[in-house]
C-alpha cells in the first residue's frame, strides 16, 4: 500500500480517529480522574518562606559563635597544625548540624506536599522550574499548611 492511495489514507485516518475516540472514551468512563493530574511546587520559595529557616539560621549562628569562643580559648596553647585540626573539627560539627536541620525541614516539606497532593487528587508533583506548560501550582497551599503546622506547634 502506498500513501498516495486514497483508500489507504482513509483507512489510516479512520484508524487514528477510532484510537483517539477509544482513549477519550476510557478517560471519560474511568473512575480515576486524577491519572494525568500534575501539579508543581516552587521549592525555592517554600524553603525561603519556611518558618524553620529563621530558627535554623539562629541555631547555626549561635553554635558558630559558641565554637568561635571555644576555638579562641583552646587554640591559645596549640600549635598551628593543632589549631587547624580543631577548626576543621568545629567546621565539621557545624556542617553536620546544618545537614541535620536541613534534613528535618526537607522531610517536613515532602510530607506536606504529599498530603496536599493526595487531598487534591494529584498524581504527580514536580519542581516548578521543570514545568514548561500545564499543571497547577500547589506552592501557596503547601506554604499555608507549613505555616499552620508551625503555629499549632508553637501553641
N, C-alpha and C positions, 0 to 999 in steps of 0.2 A: 504494500500500500504506500502511496506517495501522498505527501502533504497537499499537493495540488488537487488531489481527488476530492470532490465536493462531499461525497458520502463519508469519506474518512474524516474530513474536517467536522462535519455534522456529528459523527459518532464521538469524536474526542470532546467536542463542546458539550454534547448530551451527557457523556460520562462525567465530565467536570461538574456540571450542574447537579447531577444526581449525587455525587460525592459531597458537594457543598451542602446540599439540602439535607443529606443524612447527618452530616456533622452538626449542622444547625439544629436539626431535629433532636439529636441526642443532647445538645446543650439545653434546649428548651425543656425537655422532659426529664432531665437529670435532677435528682433531688439535692445534689450538692452544687449549689450556686456559686461557691467560692473556689472552684477548682483553678480558675485563672486569675483570681483577685490578687493584686500586687499592691503593696504599699512601700513607702520609703521613709527613712528617718535621717535627719541631719545630725549625725553623731557628734560632729564638732560643736554644734550649738548646744546639744544636750549636755555634753561634758563641760562646756563653758558656763552654762547656767545652773549646773547641778550644785545644790547646797553643800555637798560633801567637798567640793573643790576648795572652798574657802577654809573649811575645817582641816582638810589635808594639808593645805599650804601652811596654815598656822602650826599644825603639828610638826611638819618638816622644819619650819623656821625655828621653832622652839628647840627641837632636837639638834639642829645645826649650831645654834647658839650655845647649847649645853656642851656639845662636842668641842667647839672652839675654846670654851673656857677650860675644859679638861685638857685639851691639847696644849694650851699655853702653860698650864700648871705642870703637866707631866713632861713636857718637852724640854724644860729648862735644864734638866740634868742628863739629857740624852744626846747621843752623837747625831750627826746629820742623817746618817743611814737609818738609825732607830727612829728619828723624828718622821722621816718619810714613811717608814713602815706603820707607825702609829697613825699618821694622816691617812694612809691607804685603808687601814682598819676602820677608821671612823667614816670615811667616804663609802666604804662597802656597806657598813651598817645603815647609813642614810639611804643608799641605793636600795637595800633590802626593804627598808621601811616604806620607801616610795612605791616599790613594786607591790608590796602588801596592800597599801592603801588603794592603789590603782586597781588591783585585782578585786577588791571588795566593791568598789564603785562599778567596775565593769560588769560584775556578776549581777548587781542590783539592776543596772540599766538593761541588761539582757533579759532578766526575769520580767521586768515591767514591759518591755517590748513584746515579749511572748504573750503575756496576759492581755495586753491591748489588742494584739493581732487576733487572738482567739475570740475575744468579745466581738470584734468587727468582722469575724469570719474571713480573715485574710490568711492566705496560704503561704505567701512569700513576702518577706520584708528585706529590702535592700538598703544599702547606704545611698543617700541622696546623690552623692557625686557620681554614681554609676548609672543613674537613670537618665535616659535621653528623652523618652516620651512615655506618657501614660502613668498609671498608678495614682495613688493618693498619698498625701503626706500624713504621717502619724506623729510628727515631731511635737506639735502642741499638746496632743493627748498624753504623750509619754512624759513631757515636762510637767504637765498638770498632775499626773499620778505621782511623779517623784516628789514634787512639792508637797502634795497631800500626805504622802508617806512620811516625809521628814517632819511635817507639822504634827502629825499624830504621834510620832516617836518623841517629839520634844514635850508633849503634854504629859 
